[in-house]
C-alpha cells in the first residue's frame, strides 16, 4: 500500500500470538513478558472491534487508554522492585526487560489512543519508535536468556519497524 496499514488479519494474528506467547511466558514465570502480552491482548481485541465495526464500534474515551497505561506502568515497576528485593532477578537484566516491555507495551496504548481519536485503527509514527526501542531492549533480554522462541519472535521486529518508519517518512503523515 506504500504506507503503514493494519488489515483485519493482522489483529486476529496478534490476538492469537498474544494468547500463545503470553501463555508460554506464564509457564516460564517471566513476569515482564507475561504482563506485556496480557496488556496488548486487551488492545488487540479492541482493534478487532474497530476493524470490523468501524464507526459502529463507538468511540471510547481516551481515559481507559491512559488509565491502562498508568496501571501497567505501576504494575511493571512494582513487579520489578519485588523481584529485585526478593533477589530473584539480576538487577540489570530485570531493568532492561521491564523498560523494554514498558516501551513495547506502551506502543499499543499510543495506537489505541490515536485510533479512538480517529475512529480508525492506524499506527502513528510514535507507535513505530516505541516498537523499535522496546523491541531492541527485549531482543537483548531474550538473547541474554537464550530463549530461542522469544528470540525468533523479536528478531525480525526491527526490520519491520524500520521499514514502517521509512514509509511514514515518505508519506504526508511522517
C-alpha positions as CSV (number, residue, x, y, z in Angstrom):
1,X,0.0,0.0,0.0
2,X,3.0,2.3,0.3
3,X,2.0,3.2,3.8
4,X,1.6,1.5,7.2
5,X,-1.7,-0.4,7.2
6,X,-3.4,-2.8,9.6
7,X,-5.6,-5.4,7.8
8,X,-8.1,-7.4,9.9
9,X,-5.9,-10.5,9.7
10,X,-3.1,-8.6,11.5
11,X,-5.3,-8.1,14.5
12,X,-6.5,-11.7,14.6
13,X,-2.9,-13.0,14.3
14,X,-2.0,-10.5,17.0
15,X,-4.7,-11.9,19.3
16,X,-3.5,-15.5,18.6
17,X,0.1,-14.6,19.2
18,X,-0.6,-12.8,22.4
19,X,-2.5,-15.8,23.7
20,X,0.1,-18.3,22.7
21,X,3.2,-16.3,23.6
22,X,1.6,-14.9,26.8
23,X,0.8,-18.5,27.9
24,X,4.4,-19.5,27.2
25,X,5.7,-16.6,29.2
26,X,3.3,-17.5,32.1
27,X,4.6,-21.1,32.0
28,X,8.2,-19.8,32.1
29,X,7.3,-17.5,35.0
30,X,8.6,-14.5,33.0
31,X,6.6,-11.6,34.5
32,X,7.7,-8.8,32.1
33,X,6.7,-10.7,29.1
34,X,3.5,-12.2,30.7
35,X,2.2,-8.7,31.6
36,X,3.1,-7.3,28.3
37,X,1.2,-9.9,26.3
38,X,-1.8,-9.6,28.7
39,X,-1.9,-5.8,28.2
40,X,-1.6,-6.0,24.4
41,X,-4.3,-8.7,24.1
42,X,-6.9,-6.3,25.5
43,X,-5.8,-3.7,23.0
44,X,-5.7,-6.2,20.1
45,X,-9.3,-7.2,20.9
46,X,-10.4,-3.5,20.8
47,X,-8.8,-3.1,17.4
48,X,-10.6,-6.2,16.1
49,X,-13.9,-4.5,17.0
50,X,-12.8,-1.2,15.4
51,X,-11.6,-3.1,12.3
52,X,-14.9,-4.9,11.9
53,X,-17.4,-2.3,13.1
54,X,-15.7,0.9,12.1
55,X,-17.7,3.8,13.5
56,X,-20.3,1.4,14.9
57,X,-17.6,0.3,17.4
58,X,-18.1,3.6,19.1
59,X,-15.5,5.9,20.4
60,X,-14.3,5.2,23.9
61,X,-13.0,7.9,26.0
62,X,-9.2,8.2,25.9
63,X,-9.3,7.8,29.7
64,X,-9.3,3.9,29.6
65,X,-6.1,4.0,27.4
66,X,-4.4,6.5,29.8
67,X,-5.6,4.6,32.9
68,X,-4.4,1.3,31.4
69,X,-1.0,2.8,30.6
70,X,-0.7,4.2,34.1
71,X,-1.7,1.0,35.8
72,X,0.5,-1.1,33.6
73,X,3.5,1.2,34.4
74,X,2.8,0.9,38.1
75,X,2.5,-2.9,37.8
76,X,5.7,-3.2,35.9
77,X,7.5,-1.1,38.4
78,X,6.1,-2.9,41.4
79,X,7.0,-6.3,40.0
80,X,10.5,-5.2,39.1
81,X,11.1,-3.8,42.6
82,X,9.6,-7.0,44.1
83,X,11.8,-9.3,42.1
84,X,14.9,-7.3,42.9
85,X,14.0,-7.1,46.6
86,X,13.5,-10.9,46.7
87,X,16.8,-11.4,45.0
88,X,15.1,-13.5,42.3
89,X,16.3,-11.4,39.4
90,X,19.5,-9.9,38.1
91,X,19.1,-6.2,38.5
92,X,20.5,-5.1,35.1
93,X,18.6,-7.6,33.0
94,X,15.4,-7.1,35.0
95,X,15.6,-3.4,34.4
96,X,16.3,-3.9,30.7
97,X,13.3,-6.4,30.5
98,X,10.9,-4.1,32.3
99,X,12.0,-1.0,30.4
100,X,11.8,-2.8,27.1
101,X,8.3,-4.2,27.9
102,X,7.1,-0.9,29.1
103,X,8.2,0.8,25.9
104,X,7.0,-2.1,23.7
105,X,3.6,-2.4,25.5
106,X,3.0,1.3,25.5
107,X,3.2,1.4,21.7
108,X,-0.3,-0.2,21.6
109,X,-1.6,2.2,24.3
110,X,-0.4,5.0,22.0
111,X,-2.0,3.3,19.0
112,X,-5.3,2.7,20.9
113,X,-5.4,6.3,21.9
114,X,-4.8,7.5,18.3
115,X,-7.4,5.0,17.0
116,X,-10.0,6.1,19.4
117,X,-9.5,9.7,18.4
118,X,-9.7,9.0,14.7
119,X,-12.2,6.1,14.7
120,X,-9.9,4.1,12.5
121,X,-7.2,1.5,13.6
122,X,-3.9,3.1,12.5
123,X,-0.3,3.4,13.6
124,X,1.1,6.9,14.4
125,X,4.9,7.4,14.0
126,X,5.3,7.3,17.8
127,X,4.0,3.7,17.7
128,X,6.9,2.6,15.5
129,X,9.5,4.5,17.5
130,X,8.3,2.8,20.7
131,X,8.2,-0.5,18.9
132,X,11.7,-0.2,17.7
133,X,13.2,0.9,21.0
134,X,11.2,-1.6,23.1
135,X,11.9,-4.5,20.6
136,X,15.7,-3.9,20.7
137,X,15.7,-3.9,24.5
138,X,13.6,-7.1,24.7
139,X,15.7,-8.7,22.0
140,X,18.8,-8.1,24.1
141,X,17.0,-9.5,27.1
142,X,15.8,-12.7,25.4
143,X,19.2,-13.2,23.8
144,X,20.8,-13.0,27.3
145,X,18.2,-15.6,28.5
146,X,19.0,-17.7,25.4
147,X,15.3,-18.4,24.7
148,X,15.0,-19.4,21.1
149,X,11.2,-19.0,20.9
150,X,11.3,-15.4,22.1
151,X,14.5,-14.7,20.1
152,X,12.7,-15.8,16.9
153,X,9.7,-13.6,17.8
154,X,11.7,-10.4,18.5
155,X,14.5,-10.8,15.9
156,X,12.5,-9.7,12.7
157,X,10.8,-6.8,14.5
158,X,13.5,-4.1,14.0
159,X,13.3,-4.7,10.2
160,X,9.6,-4.3,10.1
161,X,9.7,-1.2,12.4
162,X,12.4,0.5,10.4
163,X,10.6,-0.2,7.2
164,X,7.4,1.4,8.5
165,X,9.3,4.4,9.8
166,X,10.7,4.7,6.3
167,X,7.3,4.5,4.8
168,X,5.9,7.2,7.2
169,X,8.9,9.4,6.3
170,X,7.9,9.3,2.7
171,X,4.2,9.9,3.4
172,X,2.5,13.2,4.4
173,X,1.9,11.7,7.9
174,X,5.6,11.3,8.7
